[in-house]
Amino acid sequence: MSWLVVGAPLAAVISGVCAHFFADRQPLLIPMMIGIVATSFALARGGTGLRVFLLALAVGFLAWGGEQIVYSITHVAAGEQFEAERFGPQWAQVLGLTLAHAVFLGLPSGLLAGLLLHVPPLRGSATG
């Protein structure tokens, strides 16, 4: 296995911690995307096809879900609460936010990573 496999997990942890401290979270999209592409690339091992595409989707889903879990842990550890009582207790809000991040950020990130993995020069099989 390549060291690139740790790209998405590392990006998720760093982004999750940073999200707690920064109001503008949009810059966190870049390291997350780089981590998702790097991890998907390492796990794909130069392959293509539906399996590689689904793998990239799963990496994106898990990375963004993991980022939200890390964020939630830092949020609660700092003594703060989520402020959407209408959605139920804190644990339900954490689950909802985690699922929302995984679906609405993770799947599009995985989709992009899956498409990028099918670009010949990125697979290392480009002919000059």
C-alpha positions in Angstrom: 0.0 0.0 0.0 1.1 3.5 -0.7 1.4 6.3 1.8 -1.3 8.1 -0.3 -3.9 5.8 1.3 -3.8 8.0 4.4 -4.7 11.1 2.4 -8.4 11.1 3.0 -8.3 10.1 6.6 -5.6 12.6 7.4 -7.5 15.4 5.5 -10.7 14.4 7.4 -9.0 14.8 10.8 -7.2 18.0 10.0 -10.3 19.6 8.3 -12.6 18.4 11.2 -10.4 20.1 13.8 -9.9 23.2 11.7 -13.6 23.5 11.0 -14.1 24.0 14.7 -11.9 27.1 14.8 -12.7 28.8 11.5 -16.0 30.4 10.5 -15.2 30.2 6.8 -15.0 26.5 6.0 -14.9 26.7 2.3 -11.0 26.5 2.1 -11.3 23.1 3.8 -12.8 21.7 0.6 -9.4 21.8 -1.1 -7.5 19.6 1.3 -10.5 17.2 1.6 -10.6 16.9 -2.2 -6.9 16.3 -2.5 -7.1 13.6 0.3 -10.0 11.9 -1.4 -8.3 11.8 -4.8 -5.0 10.7 -3.3 -6.6 7.9 -1.3 -8.8 6.8 -4.2 -5.8 6.8 -6.5 -3.8 4.6 -4.1 -6.6 2.1 -3.6 -7.4 1.9 -7.3 -3.8 0.9 -8.2 -4.1 2.2 -11.7 -7.4 0.4 -12.4 -10.5 1.7 -14.0 -14.1 0.7 -14.4 -17.1 0.7 -12.2 -15.3 -0.8 -9.2 -12.8 2.0 -9.1 -15.6 4.6 -9.5 -17.6 3.1 -6.6 -14.5 3.0 -4.5 -13.9 6.7 -5.1 -17.5 7.4 -4.1 -17.1 5.4 -0.9 -13.9 7.2 -0.1 -15.6 10.6 -0.5 -18.6 9.5 1.6 -16.4 8.1 4.4 -14.0 11.0 4.4 -16.6 13.7 4.7 -18.6 11.7 7.2 -15.4 11.2 9.2 -14.6 15.0 9.0 -18.0 15.7 10.5 -17.5 13.2 13.3 -14.1 14.8 14.2 -15.8 18.2 14.1 -18.6 17.0 16.3 -16.1 15.6 18.8 -14.1 18.8 19.0 -17.4 20.8 19.2 -18.7 18.8 22.2 -15.3 18.6 23.8 -15.2 22.4 23.9 -18.4 22.4 25.8 -20.5 23.6 23.0 -23.9 22.3 21.8 -25.5 22.1 18.4 -28.3 24.7 18.2 -31.0 22.9 16.3 -33.3 21.6 19.0 -36.1 21.1 16.5 -34.1 18.2 15.0 -34.0 16.4 18.3 -31.4 15.6 20.9 -27.7 16.3 20.3 -26.9 12.7 19.2 -29.6 12.9 16.5 -28.2 16.2 15.3 -24.7 14.7 15.1 -26.0 11.8 13.1 -28.0 14.0 10.8 -25.0 16.4 10.2 -22.7 13.5 9.6 -25.0 11.9 7.1 -25.7 15.3 5.4 -21.9 15.9 5.0 -21.3 12.4 3.7 -24.1 12.7 1.1 -24.0 16.3 0.0 -20.2 16.8 0.2 -18.8 13.3 0.2 -20.6 11.8 -2.8 -19.9 14.8 -5.1 -16.2 14.7 -4.0 -16.1 11.0 -4.7 -17.8 11.5 -8.0 -15.2 14.0 -9.0 -12.4 11.7 -7.8 -13.9 8.8 -9.7 -14.0 10.8 -12.9 -10.4 12.0 -12.4 -9.2 8.4 -11.9 -10.4 7.7 -15.4 -8.2 10.4 -17.0 -5.4 8.5 -18.7 -2.5 10.7 -17.6 -3.5 10.4 -14.0 -3.6 6.6 -14.2 0.0 6.6 -15.4 -0.9 4.9 -18.7 -0.6 7.9 -21.0 1.1 7.3 -24.3 3.4 10.0 -25.6 
